[in-house]
Amino acid sequence: VKNLTIVTPSEWLAGLVKQSFLKDYPVKVINNGIDLSVFKPTSSNFREKYGIPKDKFIVLGVAFGWGKRKGLDVFIELSKRLEQDKFQIVLVGTDEKVDKQLPKSIISIHRTQNQTELAEIYTAADLFVNPTREDNYPTVNMEAIACGTPVVTFDTGGSSECIDETCGCVVSCDDIEGLEVEIRKIYVNKPYTAEVCLEQARQFERNCRFLEYVELYKTFDK
């Protein structure tokens, strides 16, 4: 095949391609993008709606298809370790089946009405936690940062690639103790600011990613 360039959304996947039968073709990484006109700091009455006191630290998880792959068991374990008078775990994208596995201390939100409501939840959270065990380049990490909320993720696939020391941190996969330590550090020290997260989020603009595809097509012979 002539003029074939393989595009992947993460360095991690690009590395896998280079180990596959496609290794002889050029590989270019173009990260996923998001709509920064939607995912931005968005005020709401989220805390009041769910009865969460202002001094409680909201730990948020968002996924679609919750299970071991997305780290549901990790949040259940964290709910046992984190003091309920200090921390509030909120999970979005759950369903009735997931609810049966959750302790009452975790707030379960089955779905949001639209992306703006999701942005409101990201903004209300103090920390976004992504204990994923399989992922490529998760948009939820970008969405959280774009709403001014730092991220802690397992070092899985490309999940860590949109995070640097200014907007979050990375923990070894399945290191729940290490994850707990980082959550507590962030709770106490508050090392990340919304302003710096928003600066990092500028690179997530989907139109910029689109232009990367346009530039790639221009390199091909007509």
C-alpha positions in Angstrom: 0.0 0.0 0.0 1.4 3.4 -1.0 1.0 6.6 0.9 -0.1 4.9 4.1 0.5 6.6 7.4 -1.0 5.1 10.5 -2.4 7.6 12.9 -2.8 6.7 16.6 -4.3 8.9 19.4 -1.5 8.0 21.9 2.2 7.2 22.1 1.3 4.0 23.8 -0.7 2.7 20.8 1.9 4.0 18.4 4.4 1.8 20.3 2.2 -1.3 19.8 1.8 -0.5 16.1 5.6 -0.5 15.7 5.7 -3.9 17.2 3.0 -5.3 14.9 2.9 -6.5 11.3 2.3 -2.8 10.4 5.8 -1.8 11.7 7.1 -0.9 8.3 4.7 1.9 7.8 5.2 5.4 9.2 3.2 6.1 12.4 2.0 9.6 13.5 0.5 10.4 16.9 -2.4 12.8 16.8 -4.0 13.0 20.2 -7.8 13.1 20.7 -9.3 16.5 21.2 -12.3 17.9 23.0 -14.6 20.9 22.7 -13.2 23.5 25.0 -16.3 25.7 24.5 -18.2 23.0 26.4 -15.6 21.6 28.8 -14.6 24.6 30.8 -15.2 25.8 34.4 -18.9 25.7 34.8 -20.6 26.8 38.0 -23.7 24.9 39.3 -25.5 23.9 42.5 -24.1 20.4 42.4 -23.0 20.3 46.0 -26.4 21.6 47.2 -28.3 19.2 45.0 -26.5 16.2 46.5 -26.1 17.6 50.0 -22.3 17.7 49.9 -20.9 20.2 52.5 -18.5 22.8 51.2 -15.6 21.4 53.2 -15.9 17.9 51.8 -13.3 16.9 49.2 -15.1 15.5 46.1 -13.3 12.6 44.4 -14.9 12.0 41.0 -14.9 9.1 38.7 -16.5 9.1 35.2 -16.8 6.1 33.0 -19.3 4.3 30.7 -19.3 0.6 31.3 -18.1 0.5 34.9 -16.4 -2.7 36.0 -13.0 -4.0 36.9 -11.5 -2.6 33.7 -12.5 0.9 34.7 -11.5 0.4 38.3 -14.9 0.1 40.0 -13.4 -2.1 42.7 -10.7 0.6 43.3 -13.4 3.2 44.2 -15.1 0.7 46.5 -11.9 0.1 48.3 -11.2 3.8 48.5 -14.6 4.3 50.1 -13.4 2.1 52.9 -10.1 3.9 53.4 -11.1 7.6 53.0 -12.9 9.2 55.9 -16.5 9.9 55.1 -16.5 13.2 57.0 -13.6 14.5 54.8 -14.1 12.8 51.4 -17.1 12.3 49.1 -16.7 9.8 46.2 -19.0 10.5 43.2 -19.3 8.1 40.2 -20.9 9.1 37.0 -22.0 6.7 34.3 -23.3 4.0 36.6 -26.5 1.9 36.4 -28.7 -0.2 38.7 -26.4 -3.2 38.4 -23.4 -1.1 39.5 -25.5 0.5 42.3 -25.9 -2.9 43.9 -22.1 -3.2 44.3 -21.6 0.3 45.8 -21.6 1.3 49.4 -24.2 3.9 50.4 -21.3 6.4 51.0 -20.7 6.7 47.2 -22.9 9.0 45.2 -24.0 7.3 42.0 -25.1 9.3 39.0 -26.4 7.1 36.2 -26.3 9.6 33.4 -26.1 13.3 32.7 -28.6 15.2 30.5 -25.9 16.7 28.3 -22.2 17.6 28.2 -22.8 20.9 30.0 -24.1 19.1 33.0 -21.1 16.8 32.9 -18.8 19.9 32.8 -20.6 21.2 35.9 -19.8 18.0 37.8 -16.2 18.0 36.7 -15.9 21.6 37.9 -17.6 20.9 41.3 -15.1 18.1 41.9 -11.8 18.7 43.8 -10.0 15.8 42.1 -10.7 13.4 39.2 -9.5 9.9 39.7 -9.1 7.4 36.8 -8.0 4.0 38.0 -8.4 2.5 34.6 -6.7 -0.8 33.8 -7.1 -0.6 30.0 -7.2 2.7 28.1 -5.9 4.3 25.0 -6.1 8.1 25.5 -9.1 8.7 27.7 -11.1 11.9 27.0 -12.3 12.0 30.6 -8.9 13.0 31.8 -8.8 15.9 29.3 -12.4 16.9 30.2 -11.6 17.1 33.9 -8.5 19.2 33.4 -10.3 21.5 31.0 -12.8 22.2 33.8 -10.0 23.1 36.1 -9.9 19.8 38.0 -6.6 17.9 38.5 -6.3 14.2 37.6 -4.7 11.2 39.3 -4.6 8.1 37.0 -3.1 4.7 36.9 -0.2 4.4 34.5 -2.2 2.4 32.0 -2.0 2.6 28.2 -2.0 6.3 27.2 -4.0 7.5 30.2 -1.0 9.4 31.6 0.0 11.2 28.4 -2.1 14.3 28.8 -1.0 14.8 32.4 2.1 16.6 33.6 3.4 17.7 37.0 1.3 20.9 36.8 -2.2 19.3 36.6 -2.0 15.8 38.3 0.1 12.7 38.9 0.4 9.1 37.8 0.3 6.0 40.0 1.4 2.5 39.1 -1.5 0.3 37.9 -3.2 -1.5 40.8 -1.3 0.5 43.4 -4.3 1.4 45.5 -2.2 2.3 48.5 -0.2 4.7 46.3 -3.4 6.1 44.9 -4.7 6.8 48.4 -1.4 8.5 49.4 -1.7 10.8 46.4 -5.3 11.6 47.1 -4.4 12.5 50.7 -1.5 14.7 49.6 -3.7 16.6 47.2 -6.3 17.0 49.9 -3.8 18.5 52.3 -1.4 20.4 50.1 -3.7 21.4 47.2 -0.7 21.6 44.8 -2.7 22.1 41.6 -4.7 25.2 40.7 -7.5 25.5 38.2 -5.6 28.2 36.3 -2.7 25.9 35.6 -5.0 23.1 34.6 -6.7 25.4 32.1 -3.3 26.3 30.7 -2.6 22.7 30.1 -6.0 22.2 28.6 -5.4 24.6 25.7 -3.6 21.8 23.9 -6.7 19.7 23.9 -8.7 21.9 21.5 -10.3 19.6 19.0 -9.9 22.0 16.1 -6.1 22.0 16.6 -6.2 18.2 16.3 -8.3 18.5 13.2 -5.7 20.8 11.6 -3.0 18.2 12.3 -4.9 15.8 10.2 -5.2 18.4 7.4 -1.5 19.0 7.5 -0.8 15.2 7.3 -3.0 14.9 4.2 -1.1 17.8 2.6 2.1 15.7 2.8 0.7 13.0 0.5 1.3 13.1 -3.3 -1.7 14.2 -5.3 
